[in-house]
Amino acid sequence: MLIIEAIWIDDEVLDKIEGKHGLKYQDVEEALMSSDERCFRRVGGDQIKAYLKTLAGQHVIVFLTHIDDGIWRINSARKMDPKERRSFKQSKKG
């Protein structure tokens, strides 16, 4: 089980998430810290792909790298595409 106690994000990534991908940082943070609808997959090296549903109902993917016990760095975040959304829904059923 992945434990997230704190997250870190740099200004460039924050600008990209909010500007290019149209996500609010507060929604991403809230989904990471408290969403019941989430799934984590390792995607290579130390990076984790988090499939999340925000409290507002948006389906998002967040790429994370482990920094220290319970502390994670957000590398990127974006809305799920339809294929990813179907995969996420399937993972919750099984």
Order of alpha helices (4+ residues) and beta strands (2+ residues): beta-alpha-alpha-beta-beta-beta-beta-alpha
